Structures are given as C-alpha cells and as structure tokens.
Amino acid sequence: MNRETRIGLGLLVALGAFIFFMLTVGSLGGIRPDLTEYPVGVVLADGDPAVRHASAELRIVGWYAELAGDCVGDDGGVDASVAWLQRDCPLRVLLSEQPSEDVTQAELERDGLRLAAPDGRPFPSRAEPGGPNLRLQQLVFTGHFDDSAGQRCVPDRLARCRNTFVVSTYDGLIR
C-alpha cells in the first residue's frame, strides 16, 4: 500500500469518525416539543386537553372535516369577541380516521376534536358547497388549547371553549 492510499484511507476514516461524532452529539437531549406532532387520537384519549396541554403550542395530525351549510346550531351569540370560539356552525373538526362522505354532524361532534380560529382563515377551502368538506390526506394543524377568550364563553360552553383547538396554521402531512 503506497503513501497516497494510506492518506486517502486515513481521511476516509477521519470523515467517518467526524460524522459519527456529529450524529452522537446531535442526538443528545430530548425531542424539541415545538417539533412534536401529536396524532388526534392521542389528544382525544388523554381526556381534557386544556388541562393536559394548557395553552402550549402544539402540532396535531388528523383528518379534517368541516360541515357548514348542513350544520345545525347557532353562530356563537352576540359577543363577537368570543362568538368565533363558542359557535356551533360551521363545525370544523379533526378526526383520527378518514370520515365517510355521509358523515353526520352528531358523529363529527362525538368523534372529533373541535377546531376554531379568531378570523376563520387558516382552514382548507371548501371543495363542494354542500356536505362535509373532507380532505384526501391527513393535515397537521398548529395551535393551542385553553385560549384566553374562552373565559368569556357562556357557562354551559366554558369546558367546550377551553378544549377547542385554536388553529394558527395548517399544512399537509404528505410532502
């Protein structure tokens, strides 16, 4: 083995050692919570998400469904500062499994994690004017529970307001 071959092998071993060192150092410590994606099933199984997560920013993955024109309920009352949080319609939820095309409002309310946003904007646009607005892929919603506006909800909706996931943005899971 000549000198150039030994130098080349030495550099290759040094590069491998450097990569191993960087991977080891990079894996120290825990996963950053702001990068953790929670499946919607885990969030729903934990019970009261407002107690478990408080107002920490989370990323929740699930199947989005929206029921607007066929939704039955009120628009949240006269207090505009909290109507967006306590309204019944449009109903926007995140589910553990893809719902069927003929899903009912009762099924969405029972099985889904309720979503809301102060300006109503960070949600997917409607594909069709009637029926549920469903997506062909899971989405990742970023937001928080226990919004400060929830304290102004009417008493019989206070728990629902606290456990509504207030969305700041969303993105597709499949990239």
Beta strands, then each sheet from edge to edge (+ up, - down):
strand 1: 37-39
strand 2: 58-67
strand 3: 91-95
strand 4: 113-116
strand 5: 132-134
strand 6: 139-144
strand 7: 165-172
sheet 1: 1+ 2+ 3- 4+ 7+ 6-
sheet 2: 1+ 2+ 5-
end
